[in-house]
C-alpha cells in the first residue's frame, strides 16, 4: 500500500504576517507593468503581452542554461537574445491544445497583410481591394525575459505604447519589410492568445521595388515563421484594477497578472508529442 500523507494546519503563531508575500517574479512583473500603467498616455494605447520562445546566449547561440530548477527573470546585463519563432510542429501542437480547451465561439481566424515602414506599420485587409485596418508605431517598448529551464520554452514579457499614425505619411517613409499573417485568436477573460503564421520578406535593400527599376522577380523570397503571444485585453479593465491596487482598495490587479503569467507558463510547458 502506498504511503499516505496528511497536511496539518499550521498554527497561526508560526506565521510572521497575516498577508502572505507574492512570488518575487510575479511582484517584479506587477511593478514592471505598473510603471507603464502609471504613464497612461492619452495619445497612445498601452499594450502588454507575452511571447513564447527561447532565450539564447549571444556567445554560443544556444539556449541559456542556468544552475536553477525553477523559472527566473534574466538580468538585462546578461548577454542574451530572445527568439520568438517556433517550429511548425511546436506551433501546431500549441494551436491544437488551445482549440481543445477554448470554445469555438471564442476562436477567431483572420488573414491580414502588413507593410512595415520606418515610420510605422500599415495593416491591410487581404482581399482584391485592400483596406487599411490600422496604422501604428510602437513607442517606449521594454522587455523582461523569464527563463524556464525545466520547460521546453522561455517567455518574454513586453510593454509598449501603440501610437496611431497617418498612413498617408507613413507610406512616404522607407519600407523595411512586408509580411502576410494567418492568425488564430483565442479569447479568455482579460486576455487574448494569438497563434500567428507569418510569411515575410525584407525589402530594405529594394527601396524602389514599387517602381519599374526593380522587377517582381528580383524581390527576395518570403520566409515563414510561427509565433505564439498572449495579450492582456481590454486594457481599460487592467487600468481600473491597477488604480484600486494603488489606492489599497479591493482589486483584481494581482489576479489578472497572475492568470496572464500562469497561462504563459502553461503554453511554455507544452512539449511536442513524440511520433
VMD Tcl script that draws the C-alpha trace (Angstrom):
set ca {
  {0.00 0.00 0.00}
  {1.33 3.42 -0.97}
  {2.21 5.72 1.90}
  {-0.42 8.38 2.50}
  {0.40 11.91 3.57}
  {-1.74 14.33 5.54}
  {-1.38 18.07 5.57}
  {-1.70 19.53 9.05}
  {-2.91 23.09 9.63}
  {-0.13 25.48 10.55}
  {-0.53 27.27 13.86}
  {-1.24 30.98 13.42}
  {1.59 31.71 15.85}
  {4.02 30.22 13.30}
  {3.11 32.80 10.61}
  {5.02 36.08 10.74}
  {2.27 38.01 8.94}
  {-1.36 37.51 8.01}
  {-0.52 38.69 4.48}
  {1.47 36.08 2.59}
  {4.07 37.62 0.22}
  {3.61 37.03 -3.50}
  {6.36 35.34 -5.50}
  {9.28 37.61 -6.34}
  {8.92 37.07 -10.11}
  {5.22 37.95 -10.03}
  {5.91 41.02 -7.90}
  {8.63 42.09 -10.34}
  {6.24 41.82 -13.29}
  {3.45 43.63 -11.43}
  {5.84 46.53 -10.76}
  {7.09 46.49 -14.36}
  {3.60 46.65 -15.85}
  {2.59 49.16 -13.17}
  {5.34 51.53 -14.30}
  {3.65 51.65 -17.72}
  {0.15 51.92 -16.29}
  {1.34 54.94 -14.30}
  {2.30 56.73 -17.53}
  {-1.09 56.21 -19.24}
  {-0.51 58.40 -22.30}
  {-3.64 59.99 -23.76}
  {-2.34 59.84 -27.34}
  {-1.28 56.18 -27.21}
  {-2.65 52.76 -26.29}
  {-0.78 50.56 -23.82}
  {-0.01 47.01 -24.96}
  {1.09 44.29 -22.51}
  {1.98 40.92 -23.99}
  {3.98 37.72 -23.52}
  {5.70 35.68 -26.23}
  {6.74 32.05 -26.13}
  {10.25 31.29 -27.38}
  {13.84 30.64 -26.39}
  {16.46 32.73 -24.59}
  {19.83 32.11 -26.26}
  {23.36 33.12 -25.31}
  {24.90 35.71 -27.61}
  {28.20 33.89 -27.34}
  {27.12 30.33 -28.13}
  {23.74 30.91 -29.82}
  {22.46 28.03 -27.66}
  {19.63 28.14 -25.15}
  {20.70 29.72 -21.87}
  {21.17 27.05 -19.19}
  {21.50 28.25 -15.61}
  {22.02 26.09 -12.47}
  {18.41 26.51 -11.37}
  {15.33 24.29 -11.36}
  {12.59 26.96 -11.34}
  {11.82 29.94 -13.54}
  {13.90 33.09 -13.12}
  {14.00 36.59 -14.60}
  {17.15 37.25 -16.61}
  {19.10 40.41 -15.79}
  {19.27 42.91 -18.66}
  {23.04 42.92 -18.27}
  {23.19 39.22 -19.18}
  {24.35 38.78 -22.82}
  {21.35 37.00 -24.32}
  {18.73 37.32 -27.05}
  {15.14 36.13 -27.26}
  {13.98 34.09 -30.27}
  {10.20 34.01 -30.55}
  {9.97 31.72 -33.59}
  {8.76 28.14 -33.06}
  {8.96 25.16 -35.37}
  {5.84 24.29 -37.34}
  {5.35 21.16 -35.22}
  {5.63 23.07 -31.93}
  {3.24 25.72 -33.24}
  {0.60 23.21 -34.38}
  {0.83 21.39 -31.04}
  {0.00 24.59 -29.13}
  {-2.83 25.50 -31.54}
  {-4.29 22.01 -31.11}
  {-4.11 22.40 -27.33}
  {-5.83 25.79 -27.43}
  {-8.53 24.53 -29.81}
  {-9.27 21.64 -27.42}
  {-9.53 23.91 -24.36}
  {-11.28 27.04 -25.65}
  {-14.86 27.00 -27.06}
  {-15.15 27.56 -30.81}
  {-17.19 30.75 -30.27}
  {-14.08 32.23 -28.60}
  {-11.86 31.28 -31.55}
  {-11.48 33.75 -34.45}
  {-9.42 33.34 -37.62}
  {-8.06 36.27 -39.63}
  {-5.79 36.93 -42.61}
  {-4.06 40.31 -42.97}
  {-1.04 41.90 -44.62}
  {1.47 44.28 -43.02}
  {3.71 46.80 -44.75}
  {6.43 47.81 -42.30}
  {7.84 51.25 -42.98}
  {10.41 53.16 -40.99}
  {7.59 55.48 -39.90}
  {5.21 52.73 -38.74}
  {3.24 49.61 -39.59}
  {0.32 49.65 -42.02}
  {-2.04 46.68 -41.66}
  {-4.21 45.90 -44.68}
  {-7.10 43.52 -45.34}
  {-6.24 40.53 -47.50}
  {-8.54 40.91 -50.50}
  {-8.64 42.26 -54.04}
  {-9.32 45.78 -52.76}
  {-7.16 46.07 -49.60}
  {-8.44 48.39 -46.90}
  {-6.27 49.97 -44.21}
  {-7.20 48.32 -40.91}
  {-4.61 50.02 -38.72}
  {-1.54 52.21 -38.89}
  {0.62 52.37 -35.77}
  {4.12 52.60 -34.41}
  {5.37 51.27 -31.07}
  {6.97 53.63 -28.58}
  {8.96 53.13 -25.37}
  {8.99 49.32 -25.66}
  {10.67 47.33 -22.90}
  {11.04 43.62 -22.19}
  {11.54 41.20 -19.33}
  {12.84 37.73 -20.20}
  {11.97 34.77 -17.97}
  {13.95 31.57 -18.31}
  {12.01 28.39 -17.63}
  {14.82 25.85 -17.64}
  {12.59 22.88 -16.76}
  {10.15 23.73 -19.58}
  {10.53 23.43 -23.37}
  {10.24 27.21 -23.84}
  {11.11 30.52 -22.21}
  {8.91 33.64 -22.02}
  {9.38 37.30 -22.95}
  {7.06 39.80 -21.27}
  {6.74 43.16 -23.02}
  {5.08 46.51 -22.55}
  {4.85 49.30 -25.14}
  {2.68 52.18 -26.25}
  {1.00 51.96 -29.65}
  {0.67 55.32 -31.36}
  {-1.79 55.81 -34.21}
  {-0.20 57.19 -37.37}
  {-1.42 58.71 -40.61}
  {-0.94 56.02 -43.31}
  {-0.56 58.73 -45.97}
  {2.54 59.96 -44.13}
  {3.90 56.55 -43.11}
  {3.81 55.27 -46.69}
  {6.23 58.02 -47.72}
  {8.94 56.70 -45.35}
  {11.38 53.94 -46.43}
  {9.88 50.46 -46.47}
  {11.60 47.77 -44.36}
  {9.68 44.57 -44.97}
  {6.36 43.02 -45.93}
  {4.50 40.20 -44.20}
  {1.30 38.24 -44.55}
  {-0.31 36.90 -41.37}
  {-2.66 33.96 -40.87}
  {-3.83 34.23 -37.27}
  {-5.89 32.12 -34.87}
  {-7.07 34.24 -31.92}
  {-8.36 32.58 -28.76}
  {-10.21 34.72 -26.19}
  {-10.14 34.19 -22.43}
  {-11.26 36.53 -19.63}
  {-8.92 39.56 -19.62}
  {-6.65 38.20 -22.35}
  {-6.28 37.06 -25.95}
  {-3.91 34.38 -27.26}
  {-2.70 34.81 -30.85}
  {-1.18 31.96 -32.83}
  {0.28 33.58 -35.94}
  {1.76 32.02 -39.06}
  {3.75 34.69 -40.89}
  {5.21 34.92 -44.39}
  {7.67 37.82 -44.53}
  {10.41 39.23 -46.69}
  {12.93 42.00 -46.16}
  {12.56 44.90 -48.59}
  {15.02 47.35 -47.04}
  {17.50 46.74 -49.90}
  {14.79 47.28 -52.51}
  {13.50 50.71 -51.61}
  {12.32 51.32 -55.19}
  {10.61 47.95 -55.51}
  {7.28 49.56 -56.44}
  {8.81 51.25 -59.49}
  {9.99 49.78 -62.80}
  {13.59 49.88 -61.50}
  {13.06 46.55 -59.69}
  {11.16 43.67 -61.25}
  {8.95 41.48 -59.00}
  {11.19 38.52 -59.82}
  {14.13 40.40 -58.31}
  {12.48 40.64 -54.90}
  {13.56 38.28 -52.10}
  {11.54 35.16 -51.39}
  {9.09 35.03 -48.49}
  {10.27 33.30 -45.31}
  {7.89 31.53 -42.94}
  {7.73 31.82 -39.16}
  {5.40 30.73 -36.34}
  {4.72 32.70 -33.15}
  {2.55 32.48 -30.02}
  {1.71 35.56 -27.98}
  {-0.68 36.46 -25.17}
  {-2.04 39.96 -24.73}
  {-3.98 41.46 -21.83}
  {-7.28 42.86 -23.05}
  {-9.24 45.01 -22.51}
  {-6.63 47.37 -21.12}
  {-9.36 49.51 -19.54}
  {-10.13 46.71 -17.09}
  {-6.49 46.37 -16.05}
  {-6.18 50.14 -15.61}
  {-9.25 50.19 -13.37}
  {-7.95 47.36 -11.18}
  {-4.48 48.89 -11.01}
  {-5.93 52.19 -9.76}
  {-7.72 50.29 -6.96}
  {-4.49 48.39 -6.21}
  {-2.54 51.64 -5.84}
  {-5.20 53.04 -3.51}
  {-5.08 49.85 -1.41}
  {-8.70 49.03 -2.17}
  {-10.06 45.56 -3.03}
  {-8.90 44.79 -6.57}
  {-8.13 42.09 -9.14}
  {-4.82 43.51 -10.37}
  {-2.68 40.73 -8.93}
  {-5.22 38.12 -10.05}
  {-5.20 39.34 -13.67}
  {-1.40 39.48 -13.86}
  {-1.10 36.11 -12.13}
  {-3.51 34.48 -14.61}
  {-1.66 36.12 -17.50}
  {1.71 34.79 -16.29}
  {0.27 31.36 -15.47}
  {-1.20 30.95 -18.95}
  {2.12 31.93 -20.49}
  {3.83 29.26 -18.36}
  {1.25 26.66 -19.37}
  {1.90 27.33 -23.07}
  {5.66 27.28 -22.42}
  {5.28 23.84 -20.84}
  {3.70 22.16 -23.88}
  {6.00 19.59 -25.40}
  {5.54 18.35 -28.94}
  {4.34 14.71 -28.84}
  {6.89 12.15 -29.99}
  {5.79 10.32 -33.12}
}
mol new
graphics top color blue
foreach p $ca { graphics top sphere $p radius 0.5 }
foreach p [lrange $ca 0 end-1] q [lrange $ca 1 end] { graphics top cylinder $p $q radius 0.2 }
display resetview
